[in-house]
Amino acid sequence: MNLSEDHGPPSETSESNLTPRTESKEDDSVLSYEAVGADEGTYLSAREAPFYESQAAPQPHVLQVPWGWLDLLLLGCAFIGITVATILGMVIWGASRNWTSSDKMSFVVLDQLVVSVVILGYLAAQMRLRFNRPFWRTLGWRSIHIDKTPSLVAYLGLIFSGFLLSILVQLGSVAVGTKGKLPIEAFFQDRRAALLLMLMSVLLAPLFEETIFRGYIYPVVARSFGVTTGIIATGTLFGLLHAQQLWGGWDQIGLLILVGIVFTWLRAVTKTVLASYLVHLSYNSFLFFAFLFTSHGLRSLPSGP
């Protein structure tokens, strides 16, 4: 037999080279594949870019959202427009009524409720109709995976962290003091307004604010200017948009900006809005359970100035 005889071309690439491989974490999986190029015989690959890579490199998949700065501008316009519309509607509706102080404070809380629900509806419609994407997952709501940490421990740790953060912030607020009454304190001098504010702050506010700030705003800022800037800018915006409640308490506003930065940092390192939501929820819950305790179940409210 002639050993130099040409036995023909090598066998075709096996089908396994074309088989997709999926990372083990179900909720944060990124499809990774390798296949032989048809013409050049080179390997093509698509993988998730590391979280720490520079802006010149491909962005992490959690920042690859289909909206941009124009959409943020439209959201801001929608927020202002809906707020003005609800205020005008309530004013017209109550024009023939004698508004008490309790009525006015309750109206402010209900106005925030209406605006929050409408804005969430606006985003849901945008995700489905414009982007054809699932609402919650596209906005960063994924289950929590922390290396070598059982899921239950991770969830309980975040809840405990919210309680601890709330205690530290309250101690800091007491330490720096205030020069006068803060606007938000008026809500706790009326039983109905206090109850509505507590329900709003526990049941809806964390869900709405985390979806807007950490789910919708943060990815665009971080994608444009980097993760660190995204964390600081989003947290600062979060604190400043609460400034009207704490007007005059500049140290308290600064503390709330720090809280916003912590929330955004958690969202960045865990790559899920659920982490910042749990801390936010437990943070607010501790504040209002503490108030319920000190007010003896809203039976002993602080007096006005």
N, C-alpha and C positions, 0 to 999 in steps of 0.2 A: 504493500500500500504506500502511495506517495504521501509522506507527511506534510509536504508543502502544498498539498491541494487545498484550494479555497473552499471552505465549507459554507460560504454565504454569510450574509450579514448577521450580527448578533440578534438575539431574540428581542421581541418588542418589550417595552417597559410594562411591568406587571401592573394590574389594576390597582394594587395597593397604593401606588404612588399618587393616584388620583383621589384617594379616599379622604374625605374631610376628617379632621381631628378637632375635637372640642375640649376646651379646658374643663377641669373637674368642677369648678364652682358654677352651679347651675344658673344662678341669676346674673352673674357678671361674666358669663362665658363670651369669648370672642372667637369666631371661627378662624381656624388656622389651617392652611393647606399648602401642599407642595406638589408640583407637577413638572414634568419635563417639557420645556418649551418646544413648540412644534418645529421651529426653524433653526434655532441657535443651539438646542440641546442643553440650555442652561436651566437652573432651578429658579422658579418664581415662588415667592412666599409673601404672605400677608399676615402680619402679627400685630398685636397691640403694642403701641409705643409706650415705653416706660414712663411712669408718672413724673419722673424728675427731668425728662429731656427738655432741651431748650425749645423756644418757640419755633425755630427753624425746622425742627423735626416734626413728624406727624403727631397730632394732638391725641391725648388719651381718649378712649372711646366715650368716657363719661362727659367730655366737653364737646363732642361732635354732635351738636344739636342743630336742627334745621332752621332755627330762627336767628335773628341778628339784631343789630342796633336799631334798625328801623322798626322792628317789632317791639322793642323795648319802648321806643318813642310812642308808638301807637297804644301800647298798654298804659303808659302814663296819661295820655290824652283820654283814653277810655275811663281810667280811674277818676280823673278830674271831672269829666262830663257826667258820669254816673253819680258822683258825689253831689254835684250841683243840682242835678235833676231830682235826686231824692230829697234834698233840702228844700228846694222850691215846692215839691209836691207836698211835703209835710207842712210847710208854712201855709200854703193855700188851703190845705185840709183843716188846719187848726186856726185859720184866721178868725173864725167866729167863736173860738173857745178862749177861755181865760187860762193861759198856761201858767201852771205853778212851777216852782223851782224843780220839784220832783219830775214833773212832766218834761221839762226841758232836758234834764239829765238822762231820763229814760229814752227820749227821742234820739239823743246823741249815740247811745249804745245801739238802738235799733237801726239807726242810719248806717252804722258800721257793719251791722249784720247784713243788711240788704246789699251794700256795696260789695262785701266779701263774697256773697253767694253769686251775684251777677258777674263779678270778675272771674270767679272759678268757672262759671258757665261759659264765659267768653273764651277762656283758655281751652276748655274741653272742646268747644266747637272748632277752634283753630287747629287743635291737634288732629281731630277726626276729619274735618272737611278740607282743610288746606294741606296738611302734611300727611294725612292718612296713617297716623301713628296711634298707638295706644296711649291714653291720657297719662296715667300714673307713672308707668315705667319710663316714658319719654321725658317726663319731668323729674326723673332721678329717684323715684321711689322703688328701691330694691331691698331685698332682704340683706341682713348684716352678716358679713363673714370676716372674722378676725382670726388670723393664723393661730392655730393651737389653742384657741379659746372656745369652749363650748358655747353654743348659741344662747342658752339660757343665762349663762354667766355674763355674756356680752350685753344682753338686753337689760338685765338687772343692774349691771355696772353703769350703764348709761342713765338709767332712771335714778340711781343713787347719786350720780354725778350732777344731775339737775338739782336735786335737793341740796347738795353741798354747795353748788354754785350760788343758789338762791340765798343760802345762809351767809356766805361770804360777802355777797353784794349788799345784803341788808346791814351787815356789820360795818362794811365800808361806808354805806350811806349815813349810818348813825355817827360814825367817827368824823366825817367831814361836816355833817350838819347842814341845815338850810337856813336862809335868812327870813323866810316867811312860808306861808302855806303854798303848797303846790296845787295846780289846778285839779289833778286827779284825786286829791284828798276830799274834794267836795262830793264825789260820788259815794264815799263811804260814810257820809253823814245822813244819807237817806236809804231806808231799808230796801225799797224797790229798785232804786238805781244800783245799789251795791250788789244785790242778788243778780240783776241782769248782767252787770259787768263781770262778776265772777263766772257765771255760766258762759258768757261770751269768751272770756279769757282762757278758759279751760277746754271747752268743747270745740270752738271754731278757730280762735285766733292762732294757736300753734299750727294747725293744719293749713290755714290760709297763708300765713306769713312764711312758713317754711317752703310752701309750694312756690310762692312768688319770689322770695329773696334767694333761697338756696337752690330751688329747682329751675327758675326761669331766668333770673338776673345773673347769678354767679357764673354759670357756664359761659355766657357771652363775654363778661368782663375778663375772666381767667383765660379764655381762648385768645383774647385780643392783647392783654398786657401781662400775662403770666399768672401762675397760681397764687403767689404771695400777694401781688397787687389785687387780685380778685378777692382774696379773703379779707384784706383790709378795707377795700372800697365797699364791698357788699355789707360787711359788718358796720361800717361807718354810716352808710345809707340807712340801714336798719335802725340804728340808734337815733339818727336825726329825724326820721319820720315819726318817732315817738316823742319828739321834743315838746310838742304842744301840751302833752300830758304833764310834763315836768318843767314847764317854762319857769325860769327863775332859779331852778336848781341845776346850775351848770355842772356841778360835780356829779350829780345824779345822771345827767345826760351823758357825761363822760363814762360813767360806770356802765350805762346801758349800751354804749358803743362797744365797750370791751366785751360785754355779753354777746353782742351780735358777731363780733370777731370770733369768739369761742365757738358759737354755733356754726359759723361758716367754715372754720378750721376742721371741725368734726365732720362736716359734710365732705370736705376735700380729702381727708385722710381715709375715711371709710368708703368714699365714693357712693354714698347713698344719702338721700334726704331723710330717710327713716331715722338715722342716728341723731341728727340735729333736732328732729321732731320730738323724739323721746326725751331728750334733755330739756328742750323748750317746754314740753308738756309738764314734766315733773317740776321744772323751775316755777312755772305759773301756779301749778297746783299747790306747791308748798306755801307760796305767798298767801293764797286765799284760804287754805285750810288753817294757816296761822291766824288770819284775820277772823275767821269763824270762831276759833278758840278764844281769842282775846276779847271778842265782842259778845261772847256767850250766846253764840248762835244768832247773831244780828239783833239781839235784844238790848244790848248796851253799846250804842254807836257813839263815836266821838262827836262832840258839839262843834258848831261852827265858830268862826272867829268872833 
